[in-house]
Amino acid sequence: MNKTLTEQLTDHILNIEYAQLPEQAIEMAKQVALDGFAVMLAGATEPLGVGRISIEYTREMGGHPQSTVIAGGFKTSMQNAAYVNGTMAHALDYDNTWYPLNHPTSPTLPAILAIAEHYQLDGKAIIEAIVTAFEVQGRLRLAATGMTTGSGFHKPGMTGTFGAVAAAIKLLKLDSTQALMALGIAGSRAGSISINTGSMTKSSHSGHAARMGVECGILASKGWTASADVFGSKGFFDTFMGDNQKPHLLVENFANPLRMIDPGVGFKKHPSNYFTHRPIDGALALRQAHQITLQNIEQVEIIFPRFEYVNRQFPKTGLDGKFSVQYTTLIALLDGEITIDSFNNERRYASDVSALLPHVHLIFDDAIPTDFDAMHCTITVTLKNGEKHSQKIDKLSGWIGSPLSRDQRIKKFNLCAHRVLSQSNANQMISYIERLDTLDNINDLMALARN
């Protein structure tokens, strides 16, 4: 008898084993963990209060002290820890991504850490779970062709939920029947809408996915039932994607190669939506080359693919500014850098920003592909003396095919971690994560993160 698509996926999940992982995948899983801890720590300090409110909410909700609330100083239940840490991981939009676009770490690593800490699992189990979570998300993104960027459903709450569940299946050592049930439960837990972009709620999509990963796994381990074919007829694809689906891609060439190896993972240089990064890089290059300052800018023009998601001429808050090409380009020109504090309300409504933002013009060019991997943009700054300077950006450092160096990744980690940790504790955390495969448990690592 032929196996259903969901049964085939379950077999693939169960067949991933640490002992069979290529060294490149193990190394990438460590890089993912390091970047994930960095953005969770920094996310606790998000200027508008995403981290603060999430930690306060979690403390008020209570829960058995099973797993660490990062930067919170306490433990709570696995589900609550996964939620708050997942929310903080996406709070700054600084978490990594890949192709097709998705945030694969923020919905999954917090669930993995919560389960691993409570059940005293070793670093190899964590790496195995990270690799599994990434592969399932990548395959689901390929299959769910109707999940367009910037509209409809927001991916972390959709594909991210199934990634977290896949990780839980591995960590909890569910059998094939339990795994089918966990995936079936996840079908009724998936969901997040992009209309909440620019608000605090967007970051909670990752937190919700992480929490549901824990919940679905635990419920299935107890014998909770669900559909055994969530990816079959009238299931996930038919419900959410309509005719925009290619279900066979869910399992076709699964882990051959692993998608965290090919095409790989992108690590962000700037704490903002990835579509703003090319304009930011263009603005930074122009500022450096032509000594552009507040006093000599007359007008800024950005030629960009038609993508309304990041067309926000006057973002309502600093947080909303993370999704504004106009704002991020201007801040790069004015400040010569983009930092976490570029997106507080004080910077958003500073007098220089208020004066110049009306003179930053986003122009859509339909000849430029909207596919993130293939797109480009051109920034032109007109100075008050009439000079015009332009910069075209297509390649993006940190993106797939142009990885950040270890020094760049460590610099990002330290910039994030130092908002919460001392230098010595940050260095110790780096040491733990870079030898994750040798750790018998993560007690000491999580104690550092708990602060």
C-alpha positions in Angstrom: 0.0 0.0 0.0 1.4 3.4 -1.0 2.2 5.7 1.9 0.5 9.1 2.2 2.5 12.3 1.8 2.4 12.9 5.6 3.7 9.3 6.2 6.5 9.9 3.8 7.5 13.1 5.6 7.3 11.4 9.0 9.6 8.7 7.8 12.1 11.3 6.6 11.9 13.1 9.9 12.5 9.9 11.9 15.4 8.9 9.7 17.5 12.0 10.4 20.2 11.0 12.8 23.1 13.0 14.2 25.6 10.2 13.4 24.8 10.6 9.7 24.9 14.4 9.5 27.7 15.9 7.3 30.1 18.1 9.2 28.9 21.1 7.3 25.4 20.7 8.7 26.8 20.3 12.2 28.8 23.5 11.8 25.9 25.4 10.4 23.6 24.3 13.3 26.1 25.8 15.7 26.1 29.1 13.7 22.4 29.0 13.8 22.4 28.5 17.6 24.9 31.3 18.1 22.9 33.8 16.0 19.7 32.6 17.7 21.0 33.3 21.2 22.3 36.7 20.1 18.9 37.9 18.8 17.0 36.5 21.8 19.3 38.4 24.2 19.0 41.6 22.2 15.3 41.0 21.7 14.8 41.3 25.4 15.9 44.9 25.1 13.8 45.8 22.0 13.2 49.6 22.3 9.4 49.6 22.3 9.1 46.9 24.9 8.5 43.6 23.0 10.9 41.8 25.3 10.0 43.6 28.5 6.2 43.0 28.0 6.8 39.4 27.0 8.9 38.6 30.0 6.4 40.4 32.3 3.5 38.5 30.7 5.3 35.1 31.1 6.1 35.8 34.7 2.5 36.7 35.4 1.2 33.6 33.7 3.3 31.4 36.0 4.3 27.8 35.2 6.5 25.0 36.6 10.2 26.1 36.5 11.2 23.7 33.7 13.0 26.0 31.2 14.8 29.3 31.1 13.4 32.7 30.1 16.3 34.3 28.4 17.4 37.5 30.1 14.5 37.1 32.4 16.2 35.7 35.5 13.7 32.8 36.0 12.4 29.6 34.7 8.9 28.8 33.6 7.1 25.9 31.8 8.5 24.6 28.5 5.6 26.1 26.6 5.9 29.5 28.2 9.7 29.6 27.8 9.4 28.7 24.1 6.8 31.4 23.6 8.7 34.3 25.3 12.1 33.3 23.8 10.6 32.8 20.3 9.0 36.2 20.5 12.2 37.9 21.6 14.1 36.0 18.8 12.0 37.8 16.2 11.5 41.1 18.1 14.2 42.9 16.2 13.7 41.2 12.8 17.4 40.4 13.2 17.0 36.6 13.1 18.4 34.7 10.1 16.6 33.7 7.0 17.1 31.7 3.8 15.5 30.8 0.5 12.6 30.6 -0.2 12.3 33.4 2.4 11.4 32.3 5.9 12.7 32.9 9.4 13.8 29.3 10.3 15.4 29.9 13.7 13.1 32.1 15.8 10.1 29.6 15.6 12.2 26.5 16.3 15.3 27.1 18.4 13.3 28.4 21.4 11.2 25.2 21.4 14.3 23.0 21.1 16.1 24.7 24.0 13.0 24.5 26.2 12.6 20.8 25.7 16.3 20.0 25.8 16.8 22.0 29.0 13.9 20.3 30.8 14.8 16.8 29.8 18.5 17.2 30.2 19.3 16.4 26.6 22.8 16.7 25.1 24.2 19.0 22.4 24.1 16.4 19.7 20.3 16.0 20.2 20.0 19.7 19.9 22.0 19.8 16.7 19.9 16.9 15.2 16.7 18.8 16.1 17.9 22.1 14.5 18.8 20.3 11.3 15.5 18.5 11.2 13.5 21.7 11.9 15.3 23.5 9.1 14.8 20.8 6.6 11.1 20.5 7.2 10.6 24.2 7.0 12.6 24.4 3.8 10.6 21.7 2.1 7.3 23.1 3.3 8.3 26.5 1.9 9.1 25.0 -1.5 5.7 23.1 -1.5 3.6 26.0 -0.3 4.0 28.1 -3.4 1.0 30.3 -2.4 2.8 31.7 0.6 3.9 34.9 -1.0 6.2 37.3 0.9 4.6 40.3 2.5 0.9 39.4 2.1 -1.5 36.8 3.4 0.1 34.4 5.9 3.3 35.3 7.7 5.6 32.3 7.4 7.0 31.8 10.9 3.5 31.1 12.2 2.9 28.6 9.4 6.0 26.7 8.2 7.7 27.6 11.5 5.1 25.8 13.5 5.8 22.6 11.6 9.5 23.1 11.9 9.1 23.3 15.7 6.9 20.2 15.8 9.5 18.3 13.7 12.2 19.3 16.3 9.9 18.1 19.1 9.4 14.8 17.4 13.1 14.2 17.4 13.8 15.5 20.9 10.9 13.6 22.5 11.7 10.4 20.5 8.1 10.0 19.2 7.3 6.9 17.2 5.8 7.1 13.7 2.2 7.1 14.9 2.9 9.8 17.5 4.8 11.8 14.9 1.8 11.7 12.6 -0.5 12.9 15.4 1.9 15.7 16.3 1.9 17.0 12.7 -1.9 16.6 12.6 -2.3 18.7 15.8 0.0 21.3 14.2 -2.4 21.7 11.3 -4.9 23.2 13.8 -2.2 25.4 15.4 -0.7 27.0 12.3 -1.6 30.5 11.4 -0.4 34.1 11.4 -1.3 37.1 9.2 1.1 39.6 7.7 -1.2 42.5 8.3 0.4 42.7 11.8 3.7 43.6 10.3 5.1 46.7 12.0 3.4 45.9 15.3 4.5 43.8 18.3 2.3 41.0 17.3 4.5 40.1 14.3 7.2 38.9 16.6 4.8 36.8 18.6 4.2 34.6 15.5 7.5 33.0 16.1 6.8 32.7 19.8 3.4 31.1 19.1 5.0 28.6 16.7 7.7 27.6 19.2 5.1 27.2 22.0 2.9 25.1 19.7 5.9 22.9 18.7 6.3 22.0 22.4 2.5 21.5 22.9 2.0 19.4 19.8 4.9 17.1 20.7 3.9 16.7 24.3 0.2 16.1 23.5 1.1 13.5 20.9 3.4 11.7 23.3 0.5 11.3 25.7 -1.8 9.8 23.0 -3.7 12.8 21.8 -5.2 12.2 18.4 -5.4 14.2 15.2 -5.6 13.6 11.4 -3.0 11.2 10.3 -2.7 13.0 6.9 -2.4 16.7 7.6 -0.8 17.2 4.2 -3.3 15.2 2.3 -6.7 16.1 0.7 -8.4 19.0 2.5 -5.4 19.4 4.8 -2.8 22.1 5.1 -2.2 22.8 1.4 -5.8 22.8 0.3 -6.9 24.9 3.3 -4.2 27.5 3.2 -2.8 27.5 -0.3 -5.7 26.6 -2.6 -4.3 25.9 -6.1 -0.9 27.5 -5.3 0.8 24.3 -4.1 3.3 21.7 -5.1 2.9 19.1 -2.4 5.4 16.7 -3.9 8.2 19.1 -3.1 7.6 18.4 0.6 9.4 15.1 0.3 11.1 15.2 -3.1 14.9 15.0 -2.5 14.4 15.4 1.2 17.7 16.0 2.9 19.5 15.3 -0.3 21.2 17.7 0.1 20.1 19.3 3.4 18.8 22.7 2.6 20.8 24.3 5.4 23.8 23.3 3.3 22.4 24.0 -0.2 21.2 26.7 -0.7 22.4 27.5 2.8 21.4 30.0 5.5 21.6 33.8 5.4 22.6 35.8 8.5 21.5 39.4 8.8 23.9 42.3 9.2 21.2 44.8 10.0 18.2 44.6 12.5 15.5 45.2 10.0 13.4 43.5 7.3 15.7 41.8 4.8 14.2 43.7 1.8 15.6 46.9 3.4 19.2 45.6 3.4 20.2 46.3 -0.2 19.0 50.0 0.1 20.8 50.3 3.4 24.1 48.9 1.9 23.7 51.3 -1.0 23.2 54.3 1.3 26.1 53.3 3.5 28.4 53.0 0.4 27.3 56.4 -0.9 27.8 58.1 2.5 31.3 56.8 2.7 32.3 57.6 -0.8 30.9 61.1 -1.0 30.9 62.4 2.6 27.1 62.8 2.6 25.7 64.6 5.6 22.4 66.0 6.9 23.3 69.5 5.7 23.9 68.6 2.1 21.1 66.2 1.2 18.4 67.6 -1.1 16.6 64.4 -2.2 16.9 60.7 -2.1 15.5 58.4 -4.7 15.3 54.6 -4.4 14.6 52.5 -7.5 13.1 49.2 -6.2 11.1 46.2 -7.3 7.3 46.5 -6.8 7.0 45.3 -3.2 4.4 47.3 -1.2 5.3 45.5 2.1 8.2 47.8 2.7 6.7 51.0 1.2 6.1 52.9 4.4 6.9 56.6 3.7 6.1 57.7 7.3 6.4 54.7 9.7 4.2 55.1 12.7 6.8 53.9 15.2 10.5 53.0 15.3 9.4 49.3 15.2 7.3 50.0 12.1 10.5 51.7 10.6 12.1 48.2 10.3 9.8 47.6 7.4 10.3 51.0 5.6 12.7 51.3 2.8 12.5 55.1 3.0 13.2 55.2 6.7 16.1 52.7 6.8 17.8 54.2 3.8 17.6 57.7 5.4 18.9 56.5 8.7 21.9 54.8 7.0 22.7 58.1 5.2 22.4 60.2 8.3 24.0 57.9 10.9 26.4 55.8 8.8 25.2 52.7 10.5 22.0 50.8 11.4 21.7 49.6 15.0 19.1 48.3 17.3 18.5 51.8 18.6 17.9 53.1 15.1 14.3 51.8 15.6 13.3 53.5 18.8 10.7 56.2 18.7 13.2 58.9 19.6 15.2 58.3 16.5 12.1 57.9 14.3 10.7 61.3 15.4 14.0 63.2 15.6 14.1 66.5 13.9 16.6 65.5 11.2 14.5 62.5 10.2 11.2 64.5 10.3 12.8 67.1 8.0 14.2 64.8 5.4 11.8 61.8 5.3 9.4 63.7 2.9 12.3 64.0 0.5 13.0 60.3 0.3 11.1 58.8 -2.7 10.6 55.1 -3.4 10.0 54.4 -7.1 8.9 51.0 -8.2 10.4 49.5 -11.3 8.4 46.5 -12.6 11.3 45.4 -14.7 13.2 44.4 -11.5 12.3 40.9 -10.3 10.6 40.7 -6.9 12.4 37.4 -6.1 14.7 38.2 -3.2 17.6 36.2 -4.7 17.4 38.0 -8.0 16.4 41.5 -7.2 18.5 44.7 -7.1 18.0 48.4 -6.3 19.6 51.7 -7.1 20.0 54.6 -4.6 20.5 58.1 -5.9 21.2 61.0 -3.6 20.9 64.6 -5.0 22.9 67.1 -3.0 22.1 70.7 -2.5 24.9 71.8 -4.8 23.2 69.8 -7.7 25.5 66.8 -7.6 23.9 63.4 -8.0 25.5 60.2 -6.8 24.1 56.7 -7.4 24.8 53.2 -6.2 23.4 50.0 -7.5 23.3 47.0 -5.1 22.5 43.4 -6.2 24.8 41.2 -4.1 24.2 41.2 -0.4 26.8 40.1 2.1 25.4 37.7 4.6 22.9 36.3 2.1 23.3 32.9 0.6 26.4 32.6 -1.5 28.1 35.5 0.4 28.4 34.3 4.0 29.5 36.4 6.9 32.9 35.6 8.2 33.3 34.2 11.7 34.6 37.6 12.8 31.5 39.3 11.5 29.2 36.8 13.2 31.1 37.1 16.5 30.9 40.9 16.2 27.1 40.7 15.7 26.8 38.3 18.6 28.7 40.7 20.9 26.8 43.7 19.8 23.6 41.9 20.7 24.8 40.0 23.8 26.4 43.0 25.5 23.0 44.6 25.9 22.4 42.0 28.6 25.6 40.1 29.4 29.1 41.0 30.6 32.0 40.4 28.2 33.2 37.4 30.2 29.8 35.8 30.1 29.4 36.6 26.4 32.7 34.9 25.7 31.7 31.9 27.8 28.5 31.6 25.9 30.3 31.6 22.6 32.6 28.9 23.9 29.7 26.7 24.9 27.8 27.1 21.6 30.8 26.5 19.4 31.4 23.2 21.1 27.7 22.4 21.4 28.3 18.8 20.1 30.4 18.0 23.1 28.0 19.2 25.8 26.2 16.5 28.0 23.5 19.1 28.8 22.9 22.8 28.4 22.5 23.7 32.1 25.4 26.0 32.2 24.6 27.6 28.9 21.1 28.4 29.9 22.2 29.7 33.3 24.3 32.2 31.4 21.4 33.1 29.2 19.0 33.4 32.1 21.2 36.2 33.5 
